[in-house]
């Protein structure tokens, strides 16, 4: 969790979306953004890996390495993720939060624990230390974990007509470990991570998410209204729309 001191210093709200492939988190993030903007909030949509031009370049390397490249080692994966995260936090997330925005991030540090920690079996204490180094200790205040059975997620993913990336092509056992990782993280941090049944239809999931987030907004609005109107948010670093 964000330390209390840090959270008080930042009037915005940092929300991450997590889940296995095919869980619908990107669609739900966009729907929540529309809902929040309709309420008059300043909303930044971003993603990891990625979110700034430099971090998007790292994303491309991470997900679609050159065809003649040697296989990525698990530590190399972790370093690439953390390198991008450091750029993203420093140049987009922290400035947006400081200006009172709600930052919606498609994947964040829980994905690193789930994919590199549980999936690739990288030492989780090492990942935590690397993550602290990359983020300075900033964590989302709220994480929405969209959960569904792995086979269902992979079927949805295969049907969405987006090119498969390096991790999509991993075996079923890998994705099963990733899902177990997410569920264990949710059990360990129930105050931050809210589990959502992503097998429900998209409207039901969107409604549930709106209710959860609305509950978190009340205390924030009291603190930020004045500042948000007097300090226009600088244009965020552009989120390059590269292939998945
Ligand atoms: P999206 O398809 O949700 O944008 O995520 C891209 C991939 O990045 C996703 N792979 N699959 N399949 C998970 C992977 N990823 C990690 O392995 N570690 C991380 O820390 C993050 C943020 C993403």
py3Dmol code that shows the C-alpha trace and the ligand (Angstrom):
import py3Dmol

protein = """\
ATOM      1  CA  UNK A   1       0.000   0.000   0.000  1.00  0.00           C
ATOM      2  CA  UNK A   2       1.015   3.632  -0.427  1.00  0.00           C
ATOM      3  CA  UNK A   3       2.344   4.918   2.840  1.00  0.00           C
ATOM      4  CA  UNK A   4      -0.075   7.286   4.582  1.00  0.00           C
ATOM      5  CA  UNK A   5       2.377  10.140   4.218  1.00  0.00           C
ATOM      6  CA  UNK A   6       2.682   9.613   0.490  1.00  0.00           C
ATOM      7  CA  UNK A   7      -1.058   9.218   0.007  1.00  0.00           C
ATOM      8  CA  UNK A   8      -1.800  12.448   1.843  1.00  0.00           C
ATOM      9  CA  UNK A   9       0.705  14.251  -0.363  1.00  0.00           C
ATOM     10  CA  UNK A  10      -1.118  13.090  -3.504  1.00  0.00           C
ATOM     11  CA  UNK A  11      -4.681  14.255  -3.990  1.00  0.00           C
ATOM     12  CA  UNK A  12      -5.397  11.877  -6.899  1.00  0.00           C
ATOM     13  CA  UNK A  13      -6.442   8.245  -6.813  1.00  0.00           C
ATOM     14  CA  UNK A  14      -4.406   5.398  -8.280  1.00  0.00           C
ATOM     15  CA  UNK A  15      -6.422   2.343  -9.386  1.00  0.00           C
ATOM     16  CA  UNK A  16      -4.994  -0.701 -11.130  1.00  0.00           C
ATOM     17  CA  UNK A  17      -6.782  -3.425 -13.076  1.00  0.00           C
ATOM     18  CA  UNK A  18      -5.344  -6.924 -12.928  1.00  0.00           C
ATOM     19  CA  UNK A  19      -6.199 -10.365 -14.226  1.00  0.00           C
ATOM     20  CA  UNK A  20      -5.228 -13.106 -16.620  1.00  0.00           C
ATOM     21  CA  UNK A  21      -5.524 -12.610 -20.351  1.00  0.00           C
ATOM     22  CA  UNK A  22      -9.138 -12.575 -21.520  1.00  0.00           C
ATOM     23  CA  UNK A  23     -10.466 -11.329 -18.175  1.00  0.00           C
ATOM     24  CA  UNK A  24     -11.867  -8.187 -19.834  1.00  0.00           C
ATOM     25  CA  UNK A  25      -9.857  -5.736 -17.718  1.00  0.00           C
ATOM     26  CA  UNK A  26      -8.982  -3.378 -20.593  1.00  0.00           C
ATOM     27  CA  UNK A  27     -12.645  -3.077 -21.627  1.00  0.00           C
ATOM     28  CA  UNK A  28     -13.682  -2.517 -18.021  1.00  0.00           C
ATOM     29  CA  UNK A  29     -10.983   0.113 -17.539  1.00  0.00           C
ATOM     30  CA  UNK A  30     -12.323   2.088 -20.505  1.00  0.00           C
ATOM     31  CA  UNK A  31     -15.883   1.801 -19.200  1.00  0.00           C
ATOM     32  CA  UNK A  32     -14.865   3.022 -15.771  1.00  0.00           C
ATOM     33  CA  UNK A  33     -12.982   5.948 -17.332  1.00  0.00           C
ATOM     34  CA  UNK A  34     -16.128   6.997 -19.219  1.00  0.00           C
ATOM     35  CA  UNK A  35     -18.214   6.695 -16.050  1.00  0.00           C
ATOM     36  CA  UNK A  36     -15.782   8.754 -13.973  1.00  0.00           C
ATOM     37  CA  UNK A  37     -15.412  11.454 -16.626  1.00  0.00           C
ATOM     38  CA  UNK A  38     -19.204  11.651 -16.704  1.00  0.00           C
ATOM     39  CA  UNK A  39     -19.009  12.467 -12.984  1.00  0.00           C
ATOM     40  CA  UNK A  40     -16.599  15.314 -13.758  1.00  0.00           C
ATOM     41  CA  UNK A  41     -13.366  13.640 -12.696  1.00  0.00           C
ATOM     42  CA  UNK A  42     -10.065  14.078 -14.441  1.00  0.00           C
ATOM     43  CA  UNK A  43      -9.066  10.582 -15.574  1.00  0.00           C
ATOM     44  CA  UNK A  44      -5.836   9.254 -17.025  1.00  0.00           C
ATOM     45  CA  UNK A  45      -5.938   5.838 -18.744  1.00  0.00           C
ATOM     46  CA  UNK A  46      -2.621   4.101 -18.906  1.00  0.00           C
ATOM     47  CA  UNK A  47      -1.080   0.648 -18.945  1.00  0.00           C
ATOM     48  CA  UNK A  48       1.924  -1.474 -18.060  1.00  0.00           C
ATOM     49  CA  UNK A  49       4.198  -2.361 -19.529  1.00  0.00           C
ATOM     50  CA  UNK A  50       3.991   1.035 -21.227  1.00  0.00           C
ATOM     51  CA  UNK A  51       2.331   4.373 -20.553  1.00  0.00           C
ATOM     52  CA  UNK A  52       5.057   6.760 -21.745  1.00  0.00           C
ATOM     53  CA  UNK A  53       6.947   6.771 -25.072  1.00  0.00           C
ATOM     54  CA  UNK A  54      10.037   5.205 -23.473  1.00  0.00           C
ATOM     55  CA  UNK A  55       8.033   2.625 -21.536  1.00  0.00           C
ATOM     56  CA  UNK A  56       6.036   1.771 -24.675  1.00  0.00           C
ATOM     57  CA  UNK A  57       9.311   1.109 -26.499  1.00  0.00           C
ATOM     58  CA  UNK A  58      10.285  -1.246 -23.677  1.00  0.00           C
ATOM     59  CA  UNK A  59       6.845  -2.898 -23.932  1.00  0.00           C
ATOM     60  CA  UNK A  60       7.471  -3.613 -27.595  1.00  0.00           C
ATOM     61  CA  UNK A  61      10.827  -5.214 -26.782  1.00  0.00           C
ATOM     62  CA  UNK A  62       9.281  -7.189 -23.909  1.00  0.00           C
ATOM     63  CA  UNK A  63       6.276  -8.568 -25.798  1.00  0.00           C
ATOM     64  CA  UNK A  64       7.612  -8.746 -29.345  1.00  0.00           C
ATOM     65  CA  UNK A  65      11.412  -9.137 -29.308  1.00  0.00           C
ATOM     66  CA  UNK A  66      13.218  -9.241 -32.673  1.00  0.00           C
ATOM     67  CA  UNK A  67      12.729 -12.586 -34.424  1.00  0.00           C
ATOM     68  CA  UNK A  68      16.448 -13.368 -34.277  1.00  0.00           C
ATOM     69  CA  UNK A  69      16.803 -12.470 -30.570  1.00  0.00           C
ATOM     70  CA  UNK A  70      17.896 -15.070 -28.047  1.00  0.00           C
ATOM     71  CA  UNK A  71      15.184 -16.085 -25.530  1.00  0.00           C
ATOM     72  CA  UNK A  72      14.662 -13.592 -22.699  1.00  0.00           C
ATOM     73  CA  UNK A  73      15.851 -14.841 -19.321  1.00  0.00           C
ATOM     74  CA  UNK A  74      13.459 -14.458 -16.379  1.00  0.00           C
ATOM     75  CA  UNK A  75      15.697 -11.797 -14.727  1.00  0.00           C
ATOM     76  CA  UNK A  76      15.828  -9.889 -18.034  1.00  0.00           C
ATOM     77  CA  UNK A  77      12.010  -9.885 -18.121  1.00  0.00           C
ATOM     78  CA  UNK A  78      11.930  -8.491 -14.595  1.00  0.00           C
ATOM     79  CA  UNK A  79      14.497  -5.778 -15.378  1.00  0.00           C
ATOM     80  CA  UNK A  80      12.606  -4.691 -18.516  1.00  0.00           C
ATOM     81  CA  UNK A  81       9.340  -4.450 -16.604  1.00  0.00           C
ATOM     82  CA  UNK A  82      10.956  -2.441 -13.813  1.00  0.00           C
ATOM     83  CA  UNK A  83      12.769  -0.138 -16.245  1.00  0.00           C
ATOM     84  CA  UNK A  84       9.493   0.735 -17.937  1.00  0.00           C
ATOM     85  CA  UNK A  85       7.722   1.104 -14.587  1.00  0.00           C
ATOM     86  CA  UNK A  86      10.270   3.574 -13.327  1.00  0.00           C
ATOM     87  CA  UNK A  87       9.711   5.788 -16.395  1.00  0.00           C
ATOM     88  CA  UNK A  88       5.950   5.440 -16.148  1.00  0.00           C
ATOM     89  CA  UNK A  89       5.790   6.300 -12.447  1.00  0.00           C
ATOM     90  CA  UNK A  90       8.142   9.268 -12.669  1.00  0.00           C
ATOM     91  CA  UNK A  91       6.824  10.845 -15.847  1.00  0.00           C
ATOM     92  CA  UNK A  92       3.122  10.043 -15.854  1.00  0.00           C
ATOM     93  CA  UNK A  93       1.621   8.501 -12.714  1.00  0.00           C
ATOM     94  CA  UNK A  94       3.121  10.704  -9.993  1.00  0.00           C
ATOM     95  CA  UNK A  95       2.573  14.011 -11.858  1.00  0.00           C
ATOM     96  CA  UNK A  96      -1.034  13.047 -12.651  1.00  0.00           C
ATOM     97  CA  UNK A  97      -1.777  12.070  -9.043  1.00  0.00           C
ATOM     98  CA  UNK A  98      -0.172  15.268  -7.809  1.00  0.00           C
ATOM     99  CA  UNK A  99      -2.611  17.206  -9.954  1.00  0.00           C
ATOM    100  CA  UNK A 100      -5.622  15.391  -8.577  1.00  0.00           C
ATOM    101  CA  UNK A 101      -6.321  12.979 -11.440  1.00  0.00           C
ATOM    102  CA  UNK A 102      -7.700   9.476 -11.126  1.00  0.00           C
ATOM    103  CA  UNK A 103      -5.126   7.221 -12.753  1.00  0.00           C
ATOM    104  CA  UNK A 104      -6.501   3.960 -14.154  1.00  0.00           C
ATOM    105  CA  UNK A 105      -3.675   1.558 -14.933  1.00  0.00           C
ATOM    106  CA  UNK A 106      -4.110  -1.625 -16.960  1.00  0.00           C
ATOM    107  CA  UNK A 107      -1.767  -3.951 -14.981  1.00  0.00           C
ATOM    108  CA  UNK A 108       0.828  -2.912 -12.432  1.00  0.00           C
ATOM    109  CA  UNK A 109       3.063  -4.555  -9.811  1.00  0.00           C
ATOM    110  CA  UNK A 110       0.670  -7.443  -9.057  1.00  0.00           C
ATOM    111  CA  UNK A 111       1.182  -8.590 -12.645  1.00  0.00           C
ATOM    112  CA  UNK A 112       4.921  -8.727 -12.007  1.00  0.00           C
ATOM    113  CA  UNK A 113       4.357 -10.906  -8.945  1.00  0.00           C
ATOM    114  CA  UNK A 114       1.890 -13.106 -10.828  1.00  0.00           C
ATOM    115  CA  UNK A 115       3.747 -13.458 -14.159  1.00  0.00           C
ATOM    116  CA  UNK A 116       7.414 -13.214 -13.162  1.00  0.00           C
ATOM    117  CA  UNK A 117       7.011 -14.439  -9.554  1.00  0.00           C
ATOM    118  CA  UNK A 118       4.456 -17.246  -9.838  1.00  0.00           C
ATOM    119  CA  UNK A 119       4.656 -17.839 -13.606  1.00  0.00           C
ATOM    120  CA  UNK A 120       8.441 -17.670 -14.110  1.00  0.00           C
ATOM    121  CA  UNK A 121       9.279 -18.545 -10.487  1.00  0.00           C
ATOM    122  CA  UNK A 122      11.550 -15.538  -9.931  1.00  0.00           C
ATOM    123  CA  UNK A 123      12.244 -15.027  -6.214  1.00  0.00           C
ATOM    124  CA  UNK A 124       9.387 -12.885  -4.925  1.00  0.00           C
ATOM    125  CA  UNK A 125      11.431 -11.028  -2.318  1.00  0.00           C
ATOM    126  CA  UNK A 126      13.816 -10.001  -5.092  1.00  0.00           C
ATOM    127  CA  UNK A 127      10.884  -8.779  -7.185  1.00  0.00           C
ATOM    128  CA  UNK A 128       9.528  -6.800  -4.251  1.00  0.00           C
ATOM    129  CA  UNK A 129      12.892  -5.113  -3.712  1.00  0.00           C
ATOM    130  CA  UNK A 130      13.180  -4.315  -7.429  1.00  0.00           C
ATOM    131  CA  UNK A 131       9.664  -2.952  -7.429  1.00  0.00           C
ATOM    132  CA  UNK A 132      10.362  -0.668  -4.467  1.00  0.00           C
ATOM    133  CA  UNK A 133      13.431   0.623  -6.302  1.00  0.00           C
ATOM    134  CA  UNK A 134      11.394   1.313  -9.467  1.00  0.00           C
ATOM    135  CA  UNK A 135       8.371   2.891  -7.767  1.00  0.00           C
ATOM    136  CA  UNK A 136       9.764   4.537  -4.649  1.00  0.00           C
ATOM    137  CA  UNK A 137       7.088   2.610  -2.741  1.00  0.00           C
ATOM    138  CA  UNK A 138       4.055   3.866  -4.682  1.00  0.00           C
ATOM    139  CA  UNK A 139       1.246   1.306  -4.917  1.00  0.00           C
ATOM    140  CA  UNK A 140      -2.335   1.643  -6.127  1.00  0.00           C
ATOM    141  CA  UNK A 141      -4.878   2.525  -3.459  1.00  0.00           C
ATOM    142  CA  UNK A 142      -7.304   0.119  -5.101  1.00  0.00           C
ATOM    143  CA  UNK A 143      -6.717  -2.885  -7.329  1.00  0.00           C
ATOM    144  CA  UNK A 144      -9.571  -4.537  -9.203  1.00  0.00           C
ATOM    145  CA  UNK A 145      -8.709  -8.172  -9.862  1.00  0.00           C
ATOM    146  CA  UNK A 146     -10.897  -9.602 -12.615  1.00  0.00           C
ATOM    147  CA  UNK A 147     -10.849 -13.331 -12.134  1.00  0.00           C
ATOM    148  CA  UNK A 148     -12.050 -16.167 -14.318  1.00  0.00           C
ATOM    149  CA  UNK A 149     -10.969 -19.742 -15.120  1.00  0.00           C
ATOM    150  CA  UNK A 150      -7.829 -19.914 -17.233  1.00  0.00           C
ATOM    151  CA  UNK A 151      -9.351 -21.942 -20.072  1.00  0.00           C
ATOM    152  CA  UNK A 152     -12.182 -19.439 -20.382  1.00  0.00           C
ATOM    153  CA  UNK A 153      -9.718 -16.542 -20.438  1.00  0.00           C
ATOM    154  CA  UNK A 154      -7.531 -18.141 -23.084  1.00  0.00           C
ATOM    155  CA  UNK A 155     -10.568 -18.921 -25.241  1.00  0.00           C
ATOM    156  CA  UNK A 156     -11.696 -15.291 -25.031  1.00  0.00           C
ATOM    157  CA  UNK A 157      -8.155 -14.157 -25.829  1.00  0.00           C
ATOM    158  CA  UNK A 158      -7.984 -16.393 -28.906  1.00  0.00           C
ATOM    159  CA  UNK A 159     -11.265 -14.902 -30.139  1.00  0.00           C
ATOM    160  CA  UNK A 160     -10.359 -11.213 -29.755  1.00  0.00           C
ATOM    161  CA  UNK A 161      -8.413 -11.082 -33.060  1.00  0.00           C
ATOM    162  CA  UNK A 162      -5.383  -9.339 -31.509  1.00  0.00           C
ATOM    163  CA  UNK A 163      -1.944 -10.721 -32.374  1.00  0.00           C
ATOM    164  CA  UNK A 164      -0.720 -13.083 -29.658  1.00  0.00           C
ATOM    165  CA  UNK A 165       2.313 -11.888 -27.700  1.00  0.00           C
ATOM    166  CA  UNK A 166       5.208 -13.886 -26.245  1.00  0.00           C
ATOM    167  CA  UNK A 167       3.408 -14.552 -22.943  1.00  0.00           C
ATOM    168  CA  UNK A 168       0.082 -15.467 -24.528  1.00  0.00           C
ATOM    169  CA  UNK A 169       1.885 -18.385 -26.152  1.00  0.00           C
ATOM    170  CA  UNK A 170       2.945 -19.863 -22.804  1.00  0.00           C
ATOM    171  CA  UNK A 171       1.517 -23.225 -21.771  1.00  0.00           C
ATOM    172  CA  UNK A 172      -1.667 -23.730 -19.778  1.00  0.00           C
ATOM    173  CA  UNK A 173       0.331 -24.560 -16.621  1.00  0.00           C
ATOM    174  CA  UNK A 174       2.038 -21.154 -16.782  1.00  0.00           C
ATOM    175  CA  UNK A 175      -1.273 -19.281 -16.962  1.00  0.00           C
ATOM    176  CA  UNK A 176      -2.653 -21.485 -14.182  1.00  0.00           C
ATOM    177  CA  UNK A 177       0.258 -20.487 -11.920  1.00  0.00           C
ATOM    178  CA  UNK A 178      -0.339 -16.831 -12.842  1.00  0.00           C
ATOM    179  CA  UNK A 179      -4.009 -17.028 -11.869  1.00  0.00           C
ATOM    180  CA  UNK A 180      -3.136 -18.770  -8.587  1.00  0.00           C
ATOM    181  CA  UNK A 181      -0.621 -15.987  -7.944  1.00  0.00           C
ATOM    182  CA  UNK A 182      -3.238 -13.282  -8.405  1.00  0.00           C
ATOM    183  CA  UNK A 183      -5.643 -15.089  -6.075  1.00  0.00           C
ATOM    184  CA  UNK A 184      -2.989 -15.500  -3.388  1.00  0.00           C
ATOM    185  CA  UNK A 185      -2.085 -11.806  -3.624  1.00  0.00           C
ATOM    186  CA  UNK A 186      -5.780 -10.928  -3.205  1.00  0.00           C
ATOM    187  CA  UNK A 187      -5.993 -13.111  -0.110  1.00  0.00           C
ATOM    188  CA  UNK A 188      -2.937 -11.441   1.364  1.00  0.00           C
ATOM    189  CA  UNK A 189      -4.112  -7.856   0.724  1.00  0.00           C
ATOM    190  CA  UNK A 190      -7.908  -7.813   0.917  1.00  0.00           C
ATOM    191  CA  UNK A 191      -7.935  -4.110   1.824  1.00  0.00           C
ATOM    192  CA  UNK A 192      -6.354  -3.105  -1.477  1.00  0.00           C
ATOM    193  CA  UNK A 193      -7.252  -5.901  -3.904  1.00  0.00           C
ATOM    194  CA  UNK A 194     -10.938  -6.476  -4.667  1.00  0.00           C
ATOM    195  CA  UNK A 195     -11.802  -9.719  -6.388  1.00  0.00           C
ATOM    196  CA  UNK A 196     -14.379  -9.499  -9.181  1.00  0.00           C
ATOM    197  CA  UNK A 197     -16.018 -12.410 -10.956  1.00  0.00           C
ATOM    198  CA  UNK A 198     -15.139 -11.688 -14.591  1.00  0.00           C
ATOM    199  CA  UNK A 199     -17.203 -14.632 -15.842  1.00  0.00           C
ATOM    200  CA  UNK A 200     -20.303 -12.454 -15.420  1.00  0.00           C
ATOM    201  CA  UNK A 201     -21.481 -10.411 -18.393  1.00  0.00           C
ATOM    202  CA  UNK A 202     -19.676  -7.124 -19.084  1.00  0.00           C
ATOM    203  CA  UNK A 203     -22.557  -4.887 -17.910  1.00  0.00           C
ATOM    204  CA  UNK A 204     -22.781  -6.675 -14.561  1.00  0.00           C
ATOM    205  CA  UNK A 205     -19.022  -6.399 -14.056  1.00  0.00           C
ATOM    206  CA  UNK A 206     -19.045  -2.701 -15.008  1.00  0.00           C
ATOM    207  CA  UNK A 207     -21.840  -1.996 -12.527  1.00  0.00           C
ATOM    208  CA  UNK A 208     -19.985  -3.801  -9.746  1.00  0.00           C
ATOM    209  CA  UNK A 209     -16.813  -1.854 -10.481  1.00  0.00           C
ATOM    210  CA  UNK A 210     -18.652   1.477 -10.479  1.00  0.00           C
ATOM    211  CA  UNK A 211     -20.159   0.706  -7.083  1.00  0.00           C
ATOM    212  CA  UNK A 212     -16.774  -0.235  -5.608  1.00  0.00           C
ATOM    213  CA  UNK A 213     -15.014   2.822  -7.014  1.00  0.00           C
ATOM    214  CA  UNK A 214     -17.802   5.229  -6.052  1.00  0.00           C
ATOM    215  CA  UNK A 215     -17.300   4.053  -2.480  1.00  0.00           C
ATOM    216  CA  UNK A 216     -13.644   5.069  -2.639  1.00  0.00           C
ATOM    217  CA  UNK A 217     -14.261   8.480  -4.204  1.00  0.00           C
ATOM    218  CA  UNK A 218     -16.147  10.214  -1.448  1.00  0.00           C
ATOM    219  CA  UNK A 219     -13.203  10.928   0.858  1.00  0.00           C
ATOM    220  CA  UNK A 220     -11.004  11.862  -2.105  1.00  0.00           C
ATOM    221  CA  UNK A 221     -13.357  14.481  -3.580  1.00  0.00           C
ATOM    222  CA  UNK A 222     -13.447  16.434  -0.352  1.00  0.00           C
ATOM    223  CA  UNK A 223      -9.692  16.790  -0.479  1.00  0.00           C
ATOM    224  CA  UNK A 224      -9.239  17.490  -4.169  1.00  0.00           C
ATOM    225  CA  UNK A 225     -12.096  19.577  -5.531  1.00  0.00           C
ATOM    226  CA  UNK A 226     -10.440  22.947  -4.996  1.00  0.00           C
ATOM    227  CA  UNK A 227      -7.035  21.936  -6.229  1.00  0.00           C
ATOM    228  CA  UNK A 228      -8.385  20.067  -9.264  1.00  0.00           C
ATOM    229  CA  UNK A 229     -10.216  23.139 -10.553  1.00  0.00           C
ATOM    230  CA  UNK A 230      -7.368  25.559  -9.953  1.00  0.00           C
ATOM    231  CA  UNK A 231      -4.551  23.385 -11.315  1.00  0.00           C
ATOM    232  CA  UNK A 232      -5.172  22.118 -14.835  1.00  0.00           C
ATOM    233  CA  UNK A 233      -3.539  18.789 -15.488  1.00  0.00           C
ATOM    234  CA  UNK A 234      -0.600  18.992 -17.838  1.00  0.00           C
ATOM    235  CA  UNK A 235      -1.096  16.881 -20.964  1.00  0.00           C
ATOM    236  CA  UNK A 236       0.016  13.369 -20.028  1.00  0.00           C
ATOM    237  CA  UNK A 237       2.892  11.702 -21.797  1.00  0.00           C
ATOM    238  CA  UNK A 238       1.284  10.173 -24.864  1.00  0.00           C
ATOM    239  CA  UNK A 239       0.330   6.536 -24.619  1.00  0.00           C
ATOM    240  CA  UNK A 240       1.501   5.180 -27.932  1.00  0.00           C
ATOM    241  CA  UNK A 241      -1.050   2.785 -29.397  1.00  0.00           C
ATOM    242  CA  UNK A 242       1.200  -0.060 -30.368  1.00  0.00           C
ATOM    243  CA  UNK A 243       0.042  -3.612 -31.033  1.00  0.00           C
ATOM    244  CA  UNK A 244      -0.594  -5.768 -27.946  1.00  0.00           C
TER     245      UNK A 244
END
"""
ligand_1 = """\
23
LIG
P -1.742 -6.896 -21.684
O -2.007 -7.835 -22.803
O -2.761 -7.046 -20.565
O -1.514 -5.478 -22.102
O -0.369 -7.365 -20.987
C 0.753 -7.661 -21.716
C 1.522 -8.781 -21.082
O 2.483 -8.282 -20.174
C 0.677 -9.796 -20.329
N 0.804 -11.022 -21.030
N 0.106 -11.894 -21.357
N -0.266 -12.856 -21.803
C 1.335 -9.876 -18.965
C 2.680 -9.232 -19.147
N 3.226 -8.580 -17.966
C 4.194 -9.236 -17.219
O 4.599 -10.336 -17.553
N 4.692 -8.607 -16.103
C 4.277 -7.378 -15.705
O 4.743 -6.857 -14.681
C 3.272 -6.710 -16.488
C 2.811 -5.337 -16.083
C 2.776 -7.343 -17.601
"""
view = py3Dmol.view(width=600, height=400)
view.addModel(protein, "pdb")
view.setStyle({"model": 0}, {"cartoon": {"style": "trace"}})
view.addModel(ligand_1, "xyz")
view.setStyle({"model": 1}, {"stick": {}})
view.zoomTo()
view.show()
